[in-house]
């Protein structure tokens, strides 16, 4: 949602940068994320927020698995190098 009016721009400026905030308006809960550089406010409901949380968890799990694979591969490469007469520890 664009912040078009002076009031909307003022409200946008009050939100913490880089953080999703939970906001109640007209007895409804919204999750909002400010993008001050583009004068936008990203708005979602509970369903969108839960989806975002699941995506974050999946991404964190993927990154952990990727790092574990890279660590294991690096150790294996170093061990294979030593077995072949190479000292890969610089």
Residue frames as a rotation matrix with the C-alpha (Angstrom) as fourth column:
UNK 1
0.586 0.810 0.000 0.00
0.810 -0.586 0.000 0.00
0.000 0.000 -1.000 0.00
UNK 2
-0.288 -0.702 0.651 1.50
0.624 -0.653 -0.428 3.37
0.726 0.283 0.627 -0.92
UNK 3
-0.106 0.180 -0.978 1.73
0.851 -0.493 -0.183 6.06
-0.515 -0.851 -0.101 1.73
UNK 4
-0.192 0.127 0.973 0.06
0.839 -0.494 0.230 8.89
0.510 0.860 -0.012 -0.14
UNK 5
0.696 0.541 0.472 -1.35
0.226 -0.789 0.571 11.24
0.681 -0.291 -0.672 2.48
UNK 6
-0.108 -0.740 0.663 0.67
-0.571 -0.500 -0.651 13.19
0.813 -0.450 -0.369 5.07
UNK 7
0.406 0.325 0.854 -0.96
-0.902 0.290 0.319 11.10
-0.144 -0.900 0.411 7.81
UNK 8
0.999 -0.033 -0.020 0.03
0.028 0.972 -0.231 7.84
0.027 0.231 0.973 6.11
UNK 9
0.339 -0.936 0.091 3.59
0.082 -0.067 -0.994 9.07
0.937 0.345 0.054 5.65
UNK 10
-0.045 -0.289 0.956 3.74
-0.882 -0.439 -0.174 10.04
0.470 -0.851 -0.235 9.31
UNK 11
0.712 0.386 0.586 2.45
-0.625 0.729 0.280 6.63
-0.319 -0.566 0.760 10.39
UNK 12
0.871 -0.447 -0.204 4.94
0.180 0.677 -0.713 4.90
0.457 0.585 0.670 8.07
UNK 13
0.059 -0.903 0.426 7.79
-0.333 -0.420 -0.844 6.83
0.941 -0.092 -0.325 9.69
UNK 14
0.227 0.101 0.969 6.75
-0.970 -0.070 0.234 5.61
0.092 -0.992 0.082 13.17
UNK 15
0.979 0.205 0.005 7.14
-0.205 0.977 0.060 1.91
0.007 -0.060 0.998 12.33
UNK 16
0.312 -0.917 0.248 10.45
-0.351 0.131 0.927 0.21
-0.883 -0.376 -0.281 13.13
UNK 17
0.318 -0.298 -0.900 12.62
-0.947 -0.055 -0.317 -0.22
0.044 0.953 -0.299 10.03
UNK 18
-0.458 -0.587 -0.667 13.34
-0.658 0.729 -0.190 -3.80
0.598 0.351 -0.720 8.93
UNK 19
-0.972 0.162 0.169 10.74
-0.031 0.627 -0.778 -5.33
-0.232 -0.762 -0.604 11.25
UNK 20
-0.441 0.895 -0.059 7.24
0.243 0.183 0.953 -6.70
0.864 0.406 -0.298 10.86
UNK 21
-0.942 0.194 0.273 4.83
-0.332 -0.432 -0.839 -5.06
-0.045 -0.881 0.471 13.27
UNK 22
-0.542 0.829 -0.137 1.49
0.809 0.559 0.184 -6.34
0.229 -0.011 -0.973 14.48
UNK 23
-0.969 0.241 0.051 -1.16
-0.245 -0.964 -0.100 -3.62
0.025 -0.109 0.994 14.18
UNK 24
-0.443 0.897 0.012 -4.81
0.815 0.408 -0.413 -3.62
-0.375 -0.173 -0.911 15.24
UNK 25
-0.933 0.228 -0.277 -7.17
-0.310 -0.900 0.305 -1.52
-0.180 0.371 0.911 13.17
UNK 26
-0.178 0.967 -0.184 -10.97
-0.944 -0.115 0.310 -1.60
0.278 0.229 0.933 13.25
UNK 27
0.353 0.279 0.893 -10.89
-0.744 0.663 0.087 -4.74
-0.568 -0.695 0.441 15.44
UNK 28
0.987 -0.153 -0.053 -8.75
0.083 0.758 -0.647 -6.58
0.139 0.634 0.761 12.88
UNK 29
0.433 -0.901 0.028 -5.12
-0.037 0.013 0.999 -7.62
-0.901 -0.434 -0.028 13.17
UNK 30
0.969 -0.244 -0.045 -2.67
-0.057 -0.043 -0.997 -6.80
0.242 0.969 -0.055 10.39
UNK 31
0.362 -0.931 -0.043 1.03
0.605 0.200 0.771 -7.45
-0.709 -0.306 0.636 9.99
UNK 32
0.998 0.039 0.052 2.86
0.064 -0.728 -0.683 -4.54
0.012 0.684 -0.729 8.40
UNK 33
0.152 -0.987 0.043 6.36
0.838 0.152 0.524 -3.98
-0.524 -0.044 0.850 7.08
UNK 34
0.751 0.162 -0.640 7.53
-0.038 -0.957 -0.287 -0.47
-0.659 0.240 -0.713 6.16
UNK 35
0.043 -0.731 0.681 9.53
0.986 0.140 0.088 0.29
-0.159 0.667 0.727 3.02
UNK 36
0.398 0.136 -0.907 10.41
0.348 -0.937 0.012 3.92
-0.849 -0.321 -0.421 3.56
UNK 37
-0.634 -0.736 -0.238 12.65
0.054 -0.349 0.936 4.25
-0.772 0.580 0.260 0.52
UNK 38
-0.880 0.376 0.289 9.67
0.361 0.136 0.923 3.47
0.308 0.916 -0.256 -1.73
UNK 39
-0.760 0.597 0.259 7.06
-0.646 -0.647 -0.404 5.01
-0.073 -0.475 0.877 0.61
UNK 40
-0.089 0.689 -0.719 5.22
-0.446 0.618 0.647 1.69
0.891 0.378 0.252 0.80
UNK 41
-0.351 0.072 0.933 3.70
-0.879 0.319 -0.356 -0.39
-0.324 -0.945 -0.049 3.53
UNK 42
-0.599 0.143 -0.788 3.43
-0.318 0.860 0.398 -4.14
0.735 0.489 -0.470 2.97
UNK 43
-0.327 0.628 0.706 0.30
-0.929 -0.076 -0.363 -5.43
-0.174 -0.775 0.608 4.70
UNK 44
-0.548 0.204 -0.811 -0.88
-0.216 0.902 0.373 -8.95
0.808 0.380 -0.451 5.40
UNK 45
0.482 0.738 0.473 -3.26
-0.774 0.105 0.625 -10.85
0.411 -0.667 0.622 7.63
UNK 46
0.309 -0.319 0.896 -2.57
-0.718 0.539 0.440 -13.80
-0.623 -0.780 -0.062 9.91
UNK 47
0.857 0.067 0.511 -2.52
0.204 0.866 -0.457 -16.29
-0.473 0.496 0.728 7.00
UNK 48
0.786 -0.592 0.180 0.16
0.007 -0.282 -0.959 -14.36
0.618 0.755 -0.217 5.11
UNK 49
0.310 -0.679 0.665 2.23
-0.928 -0.369 0.054 -13.89
0.209 -0.634 -0.745 8.26
UNK 50
0.493 -0.086 0.866 2.14
-0.406 0.858 0.316 -17.62
-0.770 -0.507 0.388 9.05
UNK 51
0.933 -0.168 0.317 3.17
0.358 0.486 -0.797 -18.43
-0.020 0.858 0.513 5.48
UNK 52
0.574 -0.749 0.329 6.07
-0.462 -0.629 -0.626 -15.97
0.676 0.207 -0.707 5.79
UNK 53
0.290 -0.450 0.845 7.16
-0.908 0.150 0.392 -17.66
-0.303 -0.880 -0.364 9.05
UNK 54
0.728 0.011 0.685 7.09
0.069 0.994 -0.089 -21.12
-0.682 0.112 0.723 7.38
UNK 55
0.879 -0.432 0.200 9.17
0.189 -0.070 -0.979 -19.82
0.438 0.899 0.020 4.48
UNK 56
0.389 -0.752 0.531 11.73
-0.826 -0.541 -0.161 -18.40
0.408 -0.376 -0.832 6.90
UNK 57
0.382 -0.211 0.900 11.96
-0.620 0.663 0.419 -21.70
-0.685 -0.718 0.123 8.76
UNK 58
0.882 -0.035 0.470 12.38
0.332 0.754 -0.567 -23.64
-0.334 0.656 0.677 5.52
UNK 59
0.742 -0.629 0.231 15.08
-0.135 -0.478 -0.868 -21.24
0.657 0.613 -0.440 4.37
UNK 60
0.296 -0.637 0.712 16.95
-0.955 -0.210 0.209 -21.48
0.017 -0.742 -0.670 7.67
UNK 61
0.551 -0.035 0.834 16.78
-0.228 0.955 0.191 -25.28
-0.802 -0.296 0.518 7.56
UNK 62
0.936 -0.211 0.280 18.03
0.334 0.291 -0.897 -25.28
0.108 0.933 0.342 3.97
UNK 63
0.553 -0.763 0.335 20.95
-0.532 -0.632 -0.563 -23.01
0.641 0.133 -0.756 4.84
UNK 64
0.287 -0.428 0.857 21.90
-0.854 0.292 0.431 -25.19
-0.435 -0.856 -0.281 7.82
UNK 65
0.728 0.027 0.685 21.77
0.162 0.964 -0.210 -28.32
-0.666 0.263 0.697 5.67
UNK 66
0.893 -0.405 0.196 23.81
0.119 -0.207 -0.971 -26.62
0.434 0.890 -0.136 2.95
UNK 67
0.375 -0.784 0.495 26.48
-0.864 -0.490 -0.120 -25.51
0.336 -0.383 -0.860 5.45
UNK 68
0.377 -0.197 0.905 26.67
-0.540 0.747 0.388 -29.00
-0.752 -0.635 0.175 6.99
UNK 69
0.888 -0.036 0.458 27.09
0.365 0.659 -0.657 -30.51
-0.278 0.751 0.599 3.51
UNK 70
0.733 -0.641 0.225 29.83
-0.219 -0.536 -0.815 -28.01
0.644 0.549 -0.533 2.63
UNK 71
0.292 -0.623 0.725 31.65
-0.951 -0.109 0.290 -28.67
-0.102 -0.774 -0.624 5.91
UNK 72
0.540 -0.029 0.841 31.44
-0.144 0.981 0.127 -32.44
-0.829 -0.190 0.526 5.40
UNK 73
0.935 -0.167 0.313 32.60
0.346 0.234 -0.909 -32.12
0.079 0.958 0.277 1.80
UNK 74
0.579 -0.760 0.295 35.55
-0.625 -0.647 -0.438 -29.92
0.523 0.069 -0.849 2.78
UNK 75
0.232 -0.475 0.849 36.65
-0.805 0.396 0.442 -32.45
-0.546 -0.786 -0.291 5.42
UNK 76
0.705 0.084 0.704 36.29
0.208 0.925 -0.319 -35.30
-0.678 0.371 0.635 2.95
UNK 77
0.910 -0.385 0.157 38.30
0.053 -0.268 -0.962 -33.40
0.412 0.883 -0.223 0.30
UNK 78
0.366 -0.807 0.464 41.04
-0.906 -0.423 -0.020 -32.65
0.213 -0.413 -0.886 2.81
UNK 79
0.296 -0.212 0.931 41.19
-0.487 0.805 0.338 -36.28
-0.822 -0.554 0.135 3.94
UNK 80
0.865 0.036 0.500 41.29
0.373 0.619 -0.691 -37.55
-0.334 0.785 0.522 0.34
UNK 81
0.778 -0.616 0.125 44.07
-0.355 -0.595 -0.721 -35.09
0.518 0.517 -0.682 -0.41
UNK 82
0.195 -0.716 0.670 46.17
-0.947 0.041 0.319 -36.35
-0.256 -0.697 -0.670 2.51
UNK 83
0.486 0.036 0.873 45.60
-0.061 0.998 -0.007 -39.94
-0.872 -0.050 0.488 1.41
UNK 84
0.874 -0.133 0.468 46.88
0.486 0.206 -0.849 -39.03
0.016 0.969 0.245 -2.06
UNK 85
-0.024 -0.995 -0.100 50.02
0.999 -0.027 0.029 -37.36
-0.031 -0.099 0.995 -0.72
UNK 86
-0.211 0.012 0.977 48.71
0.315 -0.946 0.080 -33.80
0.925 0.325 0.196 -0.76
UNK 87
-0.537 0.089 -0.839 48.68
0.816 -0.197 -0.543 -31.65
-0.214 -0.976 0.033 2.34
UNK 88
-0.111 0.613 0.782 45.67
0.688 -0.521 0.506 -29.40
0.718 0.594 -0.364 1.82
UNK 89
0.716 0.279 -0.640 46.04
0.675 -0.511 0.532 -27.54
-0.179 -0.813 -0.554 5.10
UNK 90
0.379 -0.567 0.731 47.74
0.440 -0.584 -0.682 -24.35
0.814 0.580 0.028 4.01
